[in-house]
Amino acid sequence: MLKFEGIETFVAAAEQGSLSAAARTLGVSRSVVSERLADLERDVNARLIQRTTRRMTLTEDGVAFLPRARRILQDVSTAAAELAERRGELTGSLRISAPVSFGYLHLGPALYPFLQRHPGIDLTLDLDDRFVDIEADGYDAVIRHGPIRASGVVALKLAQSCRRLVASASYLGANGTPQRVPDLEQHRAILYTNRTSDWRFVTAGSVRAVQPQRAFRVNNGLVMRDAAVAGLGIALLPSFLTHREVQQGILRIVDVGAEPETAEINLAFPDAQRPSAKLRAVVDFLRDAFGTPPYWDIA
């Protein structure tokens, strides 16, 4: 019969990448981790982890077993949380992925008072700009800026997000200020590598894509903002990244007579599972914290 602690240990070892790290995560000794994994492998009659003196890797059976093991842990956690909810409590684990820049500037500060209000919630927040697979990577939810096109998920809007062209006074002084959308093709741009054809503008009811000259490409919004401040080129960025710099005059909004396509900040979760009370509470709390319109757009 499979033991819960064995499944928990296997998932921890797979996610941490070593038995020692799994032991630290679980608060047990490395020998206990090894014993639990050995018991689990006997129970399932398969080798799940290949261990050497230098590294630990999942076997083919281990890779196949991992998503099911994660689902078992999630189901147990959900069941315990539902019982707590019946008593009017919010408890249990919650694992969320979010973009680095938004997480650092806005999501983290919004979540701190939420966690103080609900100390029974064990939240893991992974900040990563890559587009993760919610179920395969073991997340309860992901927060993303822009549309979530993955199948099998439900997306809930947390806040609207305006995007603006911005540049430093030094760049505009040296290169001129574009007045129309076509002018942008003659300018150097700071581009986001995780999104293709990002420079899209609404003109006369239609959308026009622009291909500016590349000055710098990077997969992080904060670095894009700082590159614009340094005068490398024009950047198309959400206002939650640039509102302070615009207010202080460090960056200037470039008006080309057309609005960039807007985006939303969404939270998505698998449609195969009912959102837990704690996840619904997170959504409601974040919506209130960000506001409508969001506080970074009010000024």
Contacts in CASP RR format, 6 or more apart in sequence:
PFRMAT RR
TARGET T0000
AUTHOR 0000-0000-0000
METHOD contacts of the structure
MODEL  1
MLKFEGIETFVAAAEQGSLSAAARTLGVSRSVVSERLADLERDVNARLIQ
RTTRRMTLTEDGVAFLPRARRILQDVSTAAAELAERRGELTGSLRISAPV
SFGYLHLGPALYPFLQRHPGIDLTLDLDDRFVDIEADGYDAVIRHGPIRA
SGVVALKLAQSCRRLVASASYLGANGTPQRVPDLEQHRAILYTNRTSDWR
FVTAGSVRAVQPQRAFRVNNGLVMRDAAVAGLGIALLPSFLTHREVQQGI
LRIVDVGAEPETAEINLAFPDAQRPSAKLRAVVDFLRDAFGTPPYWDIA
1 43 0 8 1.000
2 40 0 8 1.000
2 43 0 8 1.000
2 44 0 8 1.000
3 36 0 8 1.000
3 39 0 8 1.000
3 40 0 8 1.000
3 43 0 8 1.000
4 72 0 8 1.000
4 76 0 8 1.000
5 36 0 8 1.000
6 36 0 8 1.000
6 37 0 8 1.000
6 39 0 8 1.000
6 40 0 8 1.000
7 40 0 8 1.000
7 69 0 8 1.000
7 72 0 8 1.000
7 73 0 8 1.000
8 26 0 8 1.000
8 73 0 8 1.000
9 22 0 8 1.000
9 26 0 8 1.000
9 33 0 8 1.000
9 36 0 8 1.000
9 37 0 8 1.000
9 40 0 8 1.000
10 36 0 8 1.000
10 37 0 8 1.000
10 40 0 8 1.000
10 48 0 8 1.000
10 49 0 8 1.000
10 65 0 8 1.000
10 66 0 8 1.000
10 69 0 8 1.000
11 66 0 8 1.000
11 69 0 8 1.000
11 70 0 8 1.000
11 73 0 8 1.000
12 22 0 8 1.000
12 25 0 8 1.000
12 26 0 8 1.000
12 33 0 8 1.000
13 19 0 8 1.000
13 21 0 8 1.000
13 22 0 8 1.000
13 33 0 8 1.000
13 37 0 8 1.000
13 49 0 8 1.000
13 56 0 8 1.000
14 49 0 8 1.000
14 58 0 8 1.000
14 62 0 8 1.000
14 66 0 8 1.000
14 69 0 8 1.000
16 22 0 8 1.000
16 24 0 8 1.000
16 25 0 8 1.000
17 56 0 8 1.000
18 55 0 8 1.000
18 56 0 8 1.000
19 30 0 8 1.000
19 33 0 8 1.000
19 34 0 8 1.000
19 37 0 8 1.000
19 51 0 8 1.000
19 56 0 8 1.000
20 30 0 8 1.000
22 33 0 8 1.000
23 29 0 8 1.000
23 30 0 8 1.000
23 32 0 8 1.000
23 33 0 8 1.000
26 33 0 8 1.000
37 48 0 8 1.000
37 49 0 8 1.000
40 48 0 8 1.000
41 47 0 8 1.000
41 48 0 8 1.000
41 49 0 8 1.000
44 61 0 8 1.000
44 65 0 8 1.000
46 59 0 8 1.000
46 61 0 8 1.000
46 62 0 8 1.000
46 65 0 8 1.000
47 59 0 8 1.000
47 61 0 8 1.000
48 58 0 8 1.000
48 59 0 8 1.000
48 61 0 8 1.000
48 62 0 8 1.000
48 65 0 8 1.000
49 56 0 8 1.000
49 57 0 8 1.000
49 58 0 8 1.000
49 59 0 8 1.000
49 62 0 8 1.000
50 56 0 8 1.000
50 57 0 8 1.000
50 58 0 8 1.000
50 59 0 8 1.000
58 66 0 8 1.000
67 135 0 8 1.000
67 136 0 8 1.000
67 138 0 8 1.000
70 138 0 8 1.000
74 138 0 8 1.000
74 140 0 8 1.000
77 92 0 8 1.000
77 93 0 8 1.000
78 273 0 8 1.000
78 276 0 8 1.000
80 91 0 8 1.000
80 92 0 8 1.000
81 90 0 8 1.000
81 91 0 8 1.000
81 92 0 8 1.000
81 276 0 8 1.000
81 277 0 8 1.000
81 278 0 8 1.000
82 276 0 8 1.000
82 277 0 8 1.000
84 90 0 8 1.000
84 91 0 8 1.000
84 92 0 8 1.000
85 276 0 8 1.000
85 277 0 8 1.000
89 120 0 8 1.000
90 118 0 8 1.000
90 120 0 8 1.000
90 121 0 8 1.000
90 277 0 8 1.000
90 278 0 8 1.000
90 281 0 8 1.000
91 120 0 8 1.000
91 121 0 8 1.000
91 278 0 8 1.000
92 120 0 8 1.000
92 121 0 8 1.000
92 122 0 8 1.000
92 278 0 8 1.000
93 121 0 8 1.000
93 122 0 8 1.000
93 123 0 8 1.000
93 124 0 8 1.000
94 121 0 8 1.000
94 122 0 8 1.000
94 123 0 8 1.000
94 124 0 8 1.000
94 140 0 8 1.000
94 141 0 8 1.000
94 276 0 8 1.000
94 278 0 8 1.000
94 279 0 8 1.000
94 282 0 8 1.000
95 123 0 8 1.000
95 124 0 8 1.000
95 126 0 8 1.000
95 138 0 8 1.000
95 139 0 8 1.000
95 140 0 8 1.000
96 123 0 8 1.000
96 124 0 8 1.000
96 125 0 8 1.000
96 126 0 8 1.000
96 139 0 8 1.000
96 140 0 8 1.000
96 141 0 8 1.000
96 142 0 8 1.000
96 143 0 8 1.000
96 267 0 8 1.000
96 282 0 8 1.000
97 125 0 8 1.000
97 126 0 8 1.000
97 127 0 8 1.000
97 128 0 8 1.000
97 132 0 8 1.000
97 134 0 8 1.000
97 137 0 8 1.000
97 139 0 8 1.000
97 141 0 8 1.000
97 142 0 8 1.000
97 143 0 8 1.000
98 107 0 8 1.000
98 125 0 8 1.000
98 126 0 8 1.000
98 127 0 8 1.000
98 128 0 8 1.000
98 142 0 8 1.000
98 143 0 8 1.000
98 144 0 8 1.000
99 127 0 8 1.000
99 128 0 8 1.000
99 129 0 8 1.000
99 143 0 8 1.000
99 144 0 8 1.000
99 145 0 8 1.000
100 127 0 8 1.000
100 128 0 8 1.000
100 129 0 8 1.000
100 220 0 8 1.000
100 221 0 8 1.000
100 222 0 8 1.000
101 129 0 8 1.000
101 220 0 8 1.000
101 221 0 8 1.000
101 222 0 8 1.000
101 241 0 8 1.000
102 143 0 8 1.000
102 145 0 8 1.000
102 240 0 8 1.000
102 265 0 8 1.000
103 125 0 8 1.000
103 127 0 8 1.000
103 143 0 8 1.000
104 127 0 8 1.000
104 222 0 8 1.000
105 222 0 8 1.000
105 240 0 8 1.000
105 241 0 8 1.000
106 240 0 8 1.000
106 290 0 8 1.000
106 296 0 8 1.000
107 125 0 8 1.000
107 143 0 8 1.000
107 286 0 8 1.000
108 125 0 8 1.000
110 285 0 8 1.000
110 286 0 8 1.000
110 289 0 8 1.000
110 290 0 8 1.000
111 123 0 8 1.000
111 125 0 8 1.000
111 282 0 8 1.000
111 286 0 8 1.000
114 281 0 8 1.000
114 282 0 8 1.000
114 285 0 8 1.000
114 286 0 8 1.000
115 121 0 8 1.000
115 123 0 8 1.000
118 278 0 8 1.000
118 281 0 8 1.000
121 278 0 8 1.000
126 132 0 8 1.000
126 139 0 8 1.000
129 194 0 8 1.000
129 219 0 8 1.000
129 220 0 8 1.000
130 194 0 8 1.000
131 144 0 8 1.000
131 150 0 8 1.000
131 194 0 8 1.000
132 139 0 8 1.000
132 142 0 8 1.000
133 150 0 8 1.000
134 141 0 8 1.000
134 142 0 8 1.000
134 150 0 8 1.000
134 153 0 8 1.000
134 268 0 8 1.000
134 269 0 8 1.000
134 270 0 8 1.000
135 270 0 8 1.000
135 272 0 8 1.000
140 269 0 8 1.000
140 276 0 8 1.000
140 279 0 8 1.000
141 267 0 8 1.000
141 268 0 8 1.000
141 269 0 8 1.000
141 275 0 8 1.000
141 279 0 8 1.000
141 282 0 8 1.000
142 148 0 8 1.000
142 267 0 8 1.000
142 268 0 8 1.000
142 269 0 8 1.000
143 158 0 8 1.000
143 265 0 8 1.000
143 266 0 8 1.000
143 267 0 8 1.000
143 268 0 8 1.000
144 265 0 8 1.000
144 266 0 8 1.000
144 268 0 8 1.000
145 161 0 8 1.000
145 238 0 8 1.000
145 263 0 8 1.000
145 264 0 8 1.000
145 265 0 8 1.000
146 161 0 8 1.000
146 263 0 8 1.000
146 264 0 8 1.000
146 265 0 8 1.000
146 266 0 8 1.000
147 263 0 8 1.000
147 264 0 8 1.000
147 266 0 8 1.000
148 155 0 8 1.000
148 266 0 8 1.000
148 268 0 8 1.000
150 268 0 8 1.000
152 270 0 8 1.000
152 271 0 8 1.000
152 272 0 8 1.000
153 268 0 8 1.000
153 269 0 8 1.000
153 270 0 8 1.000
153 271 0 8 1.000
154 268 0 8 1.000
154 269 0 8 1.000
154 270 0 8 1.000
154 271 0 8 1.000
154 275 0 8 1.000
155 266 0 8 1.000
155 267 0 8 1.000
155 268 0 8 1.000
156 266 0 8 1.000
156 267 0 8 1.000
156 268 0 8 1.000
156 269 0 8 1.000
156 283 0 8 1.000
157 264 0 8 1.000
157 265 0 8 1.000
157 266 0 8 1.000
158 264 0 8 1.000
158 265 0 8 1.000
158 266 0 8 1.000
158 267 0 8 1.000
158 283 0 8 1.000
158 286 0 8 1.000
158 287 0 8 1.000
158 290 0 8 1.000
159 264 0 8 1.000
159 265 0 8 1.000
159 286 0 8 1.000
159 287 0 8 1.000
159 290 0 8 1.000
159 291 0 8 1.000
159 292 0 8 1.000
159 294 0 8 1.000
160 262 0 8 1.000
160 264 0 8 1.000
160 265 0 8 1.000
160 292 0 8 1.000
160 293 0 8 1.000
160 294 0 8 1.000
160 297 0 8 1.000
161 238 0 8 1.000
161 239 0 8 1.000
161 240 0 8 1.000
161 262 0 8 1.000
161 263 0 8 1.000
161 264 0 8 1.000
161 265 0 8 1.000
161 294 0 8 1.000
162 238 0 8 1.000
162 239 0 8 1.000
162 262 0 8 1.000
162 297 0 8 1.000
163 236 0 8 1.000
163 237 0 8 1.000
163 238 0 8 1.000
163 239 0 8 1.000
163 260 0 8 1.000
163 261 0 8 1.000
163 262 0 8 1.000
163 263 0 8 1.000
164 236 0 8 1.000
164 237 0 8 1.000
164 239 0 8 1.000
164 242 0 8 1.000
164 246 0 8 1.000
164 253 0 8 1.000
164 254 0 8 1.000
164 260 0 8 1.000
165 184 0 8 1.000
165 234 0 8 1.000
165 235 0 8 1.000
165 236 0 8 1.000
165 253 0 8 1.000
165 254 0 8 1.000
165 255 0 8 1.000
165 256 0 8 1.000
165 260 0 8 1.000
166 225 0 8 1.000
166 228 0 8 1.000
166 234 0 8 1.000
166 235 0 8 1.000
166 236 0 8 1.000
166 237 0 8 1.000
166 242 0 8 1.000
166 245 0 8 1.000
166 246 0 8 1.000
166 251 0 8 1.000
166 252 0 8 1.000
166 253 0 8 1.000
166 254 0 8 1.000
167 228 0 8 1.000
167 231 0 8 1.000
167 233 0 8 1.000
167 234 0 8 1.000
167 235 0 8 1.000
167 251 0 8 1.000
167 252 0 8 1.000
167 254 0 8 1.000
168 228 0 8 1.000
168 229 0 8 1.000
168 230 0 8 1.000
168 231 0 8 1.000
168 233 0 8 1.000
168 250 0 8 1.000
168 251 0 8 1.000
168 252 0 8 1.000
169 249 0 8 1.000
169 252 0 8 1.000
170 231 0 8 1.000
171 188 0 8 1.000
171 228 0 8 1.000
171 231 0 8 1.000
171 232 0 8 1.000
171 233 0 8 1.000
171 234 0 8 1.000
172 252 0 8 1.000
172 254 0 8 1.000
175 187 0 8 1.000
175 188 0 8 1.000
175 233 0 8 1.000
177 254 0 8 1.000
178 184 0 8 1.000
178 186 0 8 1.000
178 187 0 8 1.000
178 234 0 8 1.000
178 254 0 8 1.000
178 256 0 8 1.000
179 256 0 8 1.000
179 257 0 8 1.000
180 256 0 8 1.000
180 257 0 8 1.000
181 201 0 8 1.000
181 203 0 8 1.000
181 208 0 8 1.000
181 210 0 8 1.000
181 256 0 8 1.000
181 257 0 8 1.000
181 258 0 8 1.000
182 210 0 8 1.000
183 256 0 8 1.000
184 199 0 8 1.000
184 210 0 8 1.000
184 212 0 8 1.000
184 234 0 8 1.000
184 256 0 8 1.000
185 210 0 8 1.000
185 211 0 8 1.000
185 212 0 8 1.000
185 213 0 8 1.000
186 213 0 8 1.000
187 212 0 8 1.000
187 213 0 8 1.000
187 233 0 8 1.000
187 234 0 8 1.000
188 212 0 8 1.000
188 213 0 8 1.000
188 214 0 8 1.000
188 215 0 8 1.000
188 232 0 8 1.000
188 233 0 8 1.000
188 234 0 8 1.000
189 199 0 8 1.000
189 212 0 8 1.000
189 213 0 8 1.000
189 214 0 8 1.000
189 215 0 8 1.000
189 233 0 8 1.000
189 234 0 8 1.000
189 235 0 8 1.000
189 236 0 8 1.000
190 215 0 8 1.000
190 216 0 8 1.000
190 217 0 8 1.000
190 218 0 8 1.000
190 224 0 8 1.000
190 227 0 8 1.000
190 228 0 8 1.000
190 232 0 8 1.000
190 233 0 8 1.000
190 234 0 8 1.000
190 235 0 8 1.000
191 198 0 8 1.000
191 212 0 8 1.000
191 214 0 8 1.000
191 216 0 8 1.000
191 217 0 8 1.000
191 218 0 8 1.000
192 198 0 8 1.000
192 217 0 8 1.000
192 218 0 8 1.000
192 219 0 8 1.000
192 221 0 8 1.000
192 224 0 8 1.000
193 217 0 8 1.000
193 218 0 8 1.000
193 219 0 8 1.000
194 219 0 8 1.000
197 209 0 8 1.000
198 236 0 8 1.000
199 209 0 8 1.000
199 210 0 8 1.000
199 211 0 8 1.000
199 212 0 8 1.000
199 236 0 8 1.000
199 260 0 8 1.000
200 207 0 8 1.000
200 208 0 8 1.000
200 209 0 8 1.000
200 210 0 8 1.000
200 260 0 8 1.000
200 261 0 8 1.000
201 207 0 8 1.000
201 208 0 8 1.000
201 210 0 8 1.000
201 256 0 8 1.000
201 258 0 8 1.000
201 259 0 8 1.000
201 260 0 8 1.000
201 261 0 8 1.000
202 258 0 8 1.000
202 259 0 8 1.000
202 260 0 8 1.000
202 261 0 8 1.000
203 257 0 8 1.000
203 258 0 8 1.000
207 261 0 8 1.000
208 258 0 8 1.000
212 234 0 8 1.000
215 227 0 8 1.000
215 232 0 8 1.000
215 233 0 8 1.000
216 224 0 8 1.000
216 227 0 8 1.000
216 232 0 8 1.000
216 233 0 8 1.000
218 224 0 8 1.000
218 227 0 8 1.000
221 237 0 8 1.000
221 241 0 8 1.000
222 241 0 8 1.000
224 235 0 8 1.000
224 237 0 8 1.000
224 241 0 8 1.000
225 235 0 8 1.000
225 237 0 8 1.000
225 241 0 8 1.000
225 242 0 8 1.000
225 245 0 8 1.000
225 251 0 8 1.000
227 233 0 8 1.000
227 235 0 8 1.000
228 234 0 8 1.000
228 235 0 8 1.000
228 237 0 8 1.000
228 242 0 8 1.000
228 251 0 8 1.000
229 245 0 8 1.000
229 250 0 8 1.000
229 251 0 8 1.000
234 254 0 8 1.000
236 260 0 8 1.000
238 263 0 8 1.000
239 246 0 8 1.000
239 296 0 8 1.000
239 297 0 8 1.000
240 294 0 8 1.000
240 296 0 8 1.000
242 251 0 8 1.000
243 296 0 8 1.000
243 297 0 8 1.000
243 299 0 8 1.000
245 251 0 8 1.000
246 252 0 8 1.000
246 253 0 8 1.000
247 299 0 8 1.000
265 290 0 8 1.000
267 282 0 8 1.000
267 283 0 8 1.000
267 286 0 8 1.000
269 275 0 8 1.000
269 279 0 8 1.000
275 283 0 8 1.000
END
